[in-house]
């Protein structure tokens, strides 16, 4: 019962954080971006875990709109990075998500601390994507949607650039399966890729995803990011 309660609390906190980011992206208000974490201590276990789930996208308003993060929000984010470096046997997506979080801090001029701080600028290995089938590739890219940023240069971005048609196929598959979160993540990547088939109708596809799944703030976050992406400029 206690584990179930904690899981529900974590899921609710993730949704609240995503809602904060969506509000900030729509309004350009940094206060809204940090609303859920206002007054929360950096050592709060649930908040820290929720930040790890949302990853670098928690600081997306700062990355895309140059909004200064709220102090409490930044403190919990920094603590989450320092306290939970990926283990040696961590999945590639976990390693890359951590790398994306450290990169977000470096863009803000806040170098990360912790056991892996000195290696934070070194790219992890992305060769696991080289021979990935298009379904698996799309799934992995959706998980790593925080790396889909204008002007971003990293191995995952390069892997996506090499396979725009496969990502487009994955987007269509996710829509057909009503996996709105994966569809939104894949759509975010597609807004940055050249060579996307015109027949895909990406803009209309994203509008459909918003209509069907946009009530989920995690989906809405990806769609807002995709909307801002062409005009976004990294710090």
HUDA-V181618 format. One record per residue. N is the residue number from 1. RES is the residue in one letter. SS is DSSP state (H for helix, E for strand, - for the rest). BURIAL is # if it has 9 or more other ideal C-beta (glycine too) atoms within 8 Angstrom, else .. Layout:
# HUDA-V181618
N&RES&SS&BURIAL, N&RES&SS&BURIAL
This chain:
# HUDA-V181618
1&X&-&., 2&X&H&., 3&X&H&., 4&X&H&., 5&X&H&., 6&X&H&#, 7&X&H&., 8&X&H&., 9&X&H&#, 10&X&H&#, 11&X&H&., 12&X&H&., 13&X&H&#, 14&X&H&#, 15&X&H&#, 16&X&H&#, 17&X&H&#, 18&X&H&#, 19&X&H&#, 20&X&H&#, 21&X&H&#, 22&X&H&#, 23&X&H&#, 24&X&H&#, 25&X&H&#, 26&X&H&., 27&X&H&., 28&X&-&., 29&X&-&#, 30&X&H&#, 31&X&H&., 32&X&H&#, 33&X&H&#, 34&X&-&#, 35&X&-&#, 36&X&-&#, 37&X&-&#, 38&X&-&#, 39&X&-&., 40&X&-&#, 41&X&-&., 42&X&-&#, 43&X&-&., 44&X&-&#, 45&X&H&., 46&X&H&#, 47&X&H&#, 48&X&H&#, 49&X&H&#, 50&X&H&#, 51&X&H&#, 52&X&H&#, 53&X&H&., 54&X&H&#, 55&X&H&#, 56&X&H&#, 57&X&H&#, 58&X&H&#, 59&X&H&#, 60&X&H&#, 61&X&H&#, 62&X&H&#, 63&X&H&#, 64&X&H&#, 65&X&H&#, 66&X&-&., 67&X&-&#, 68&X&-&., 69&X&-&#, 70&X&-&#, 71&X&H&., 72&X&H&#, 73&X&H&#, 74&X&H&#, 75&X&H&#, 76&X&H&#, 77&X&H&#, 78&X&H&#, 79&X&H&#, 80&X&H&#, 81&X&H&#, 82&X&H&#, 83&X&H&., 84&X&-&#, 85&X&-&#, 86&X&-&., 87&X&-&., 88&X&-&., 89&X&-&., 90&X&-&., 91&X&-&., 92&X&H&#, 93&X&H&#, 94&X&H&#, 95&X&H&#, 96&X&H&#, 97&X&H&#, 98&X&H&#, 99&X&H&#, 100&X&H&#, 101&X&H&#, 102&X&H&#, 103&X&H&#, 104&X&H&#, 105&X&H&#, 106&X&H&#, 107&X&H&#, 108&X&-&#, 109&X&-&., 110&X&-&., 111&X&-&., 112&X&-&#, 113&X&-&., 114&X&-&#, 115&X&-&., 116&X&-&#, 117&X&H&#, 118&X&H&., 119&X&H&., 120&X&-&#, 121&X&-&., 122&X&-&., 123&X&-&., 124&X&-&#, 125&X&-&., 126&X&-&#, 127&X&H&., 128&X&H&., 129&X&H&#, 130&X&-&., 131&X&-&., 132&X&-&#, 133&X&-&., 134&X&H&#, 135&X&H&., 136&X&H&., 137&X&H&#, 138&X&H&#, 139&X&H&#, 140&X&H&#, 141&X&H&#, 142&X&H&#, 143&X&H&#, 144&X&-&#, 145&X&H&#, 146&X&H&#, 147&X&H&#, 148&X&-&#, 149&X&-&#, 150&X&-&#, 151&X&-&., 152&X&-&#, 153&X&-&., 154&X&-&#, 155&X&H&#, 156&X&H&#, 157&X&H&#, 158&X&H&#, 159&X&H&#, 160&X&H&#, 161&X&H&#, 162&X&-&., 163&X&-&#, 164&X&H&#, 165&X&H&#, 166&X&H&#, 167&X&H&#, 168&X&H&#, 169&X&H&#, 170&X&H&#, 171&X&H&#, 172&X&H&#, 173&X&H&#, 174&X&H&#, 175&X&H&#, 176&X&H&., 177&X&-&., 178&X&-&., 179&X&-&., 180&X&H&#, 181&X&H&#, 182&X&H&#, 183&X&H&#, 184&X&H&#, 185&X&H&#, 186&X&H&#, 187&X&H&#, 188&X&H&#, 189&X&H&#, 190&X&H&#, 191&X&-&#, 192&X&-&#, 193&X&-&#, 194&X&-&., 195&X&-&., 196&X&-&#, 197&X&-&., 198&X&H&., 199&X&H&., 200&X&H&#, 201&X&-&., 202&X&H&#, 203&X&H&., 204&X&H&., 205&X&H&#, 206&X&H&#, 207&X&H&., 208&X&H&#, 209&X&H&#, 210&X&H&#, 211&X&H&., 212&X&H&., 213&X&H&#, 214&X&-&#, 215&X&-&., 216&X&-&#, 217&X&H&#, 218&X&H&#, 219&X&H&#, 220&X&H&#, 221&X&H&#, 222&X&H&#, 223&X&H&#, 224&X&H&#, 225&X&H&#, 226&X&H&#, 227&X&H&., 228&X&H&#, 229&X&H&#, 230&X&-&., 231&X&-&., 232&X&-&#, 233&X&-&., 234&X&-&#, 235&X&-&.
